[in-house]
Amino acid sequence: MNGHNDAVEIISPNNVLANAMLRSVDMVRPRLQATSVDRVAFCVGTQINGAPHMGTSLVQTAAFLLAKATKRTFNVDAVVRFGALDNAPYDIRLDPETHHAYQQTYFHALCSEAIDDLIGKYYRGTFDSLADATGVDYEIETYSAQQADPAFRHEFLATLGRLDQVRWPLAPSHGQVHLRLPCPQCGWAEKRAERTRLLRTGSGGADFSAVCTDHGDYEIAVSTDTGTYLDLATLYRNLIKERLAARDHVTLSVMVKGGDWAYGCQLVDEAFAQLPGPPPPPRIFTPMVLTDTGAKLSKSLIRDGKVPPPPGTHPWMLDVTEWPGDTDSYVDALVWLVGKMLADPKHFYRSYTAQELDRIMTARPGPVTGVRAREMNLYRRYFDLVATGRKTIEVRVQYPNLRTLKAGDHIRFVCGRDEALTRVMRVARYPSFEEMLDAEGPARVNPDSPREQQLANIRRIYGPEKEALGVLAIEIKLLDSIT
Ligand SMILES: [Zn+2]
């Protein structure tokens, strides 16, 4: 179906990694072979301070497309997990005496509704659109929710017994890890934790002392279930997040990160080596967007007038809200671009200048049809019923990205390389599968299977917690099938 893409040529030299594999998604295969997980989660983390730039969209789009390729290639379930870093600094000020920087996070400065609005404004629309375009579901979790999780806090506390070993990889120049424990009275914390001390640590938790500009010395206890906020700087946070992920035997976490992280992860690996337990989870580094000098394209350097915008830079590359079109058209363009990169490991495991991206995007063919279809995966036995027009009701639970589904939309059902394009005639919502089958009639859901059998099959796919989201009956009309 992507034959028209071939008009635009990308030329990439070979490299060590690309030379070792046939498909970009083969990065996931070694760990899948070594474990028996049911599901793969592609994890992306993004600071929520301000509008995303193109590099952020590249990472996110790659995560969705890798999840889609994982489902098809390895026949396991795959989702995208989005970590919204609401511990990004909202405000910074200097202590008048020591000149140490103090910072307040977005979480401490804003109410949870305002954080949710920020995520909604910059990301939820894009993620809904990516989910539709790829047939991959996603989950969003804030850093603040993550650090409150007892398992995350336990993983952190477990590193304190070896703090003397891990503090050097986490802060190789001075050994002072940026472990921020905000003042309980005002929520501000010393940015580089110069005066934060570990007083004692044991099986139940740890006690620290720190200094607030306004409120003086304070002591703070961290345990698995206290509410004290644990603001870990980037490397430490990634160490804890990855160690927690590596212990999950049901879901394989794959970290998807911008290419500049390849350098930073060397230190995370060094910290892993100092601790007992599992090795780091697999990581996939996505192409960096570079200027003509070979430096990473930086919105802030250009905004502050320190460097001119490099050749080929469009405003939307620095701030994706400048894209001249709606969210779906932006996502379609990104899916096309990243799809081209992923098509060959040589094109994916490399970086691109803004100028080269401009060239590729300018040569991009327009949409083949005027139809933008959501993609949904189906098991073979159901796909064949749809592709022959015998199944006219598709059943789903109400995932967030399906809340806007309506009559007139198009759905492309996919099974392996086979596709069936359908039009949505009607969407009905029910509190349970039983009520749905009673109202719609089991024969329209599956003409070959009795009601009780269908109910059992559906419940094997969707557990009670998924059914509780609400049940959708989607009436479809077959337009075209390619098998
Ligand atoms: Zn204070």
Boltz pocket constraint, residues with backbone or C-beta under 6 A from the ligand:
constraints:
  - pocket:
      binder: B
      contacts: [[A, 183], [A, 184], [A, 185], [A, 186], [A, 187], [A, 188], [A, 212], [A, 213], [A, 214], [A, 215], [A, 216]]
      max_distance: 6.0
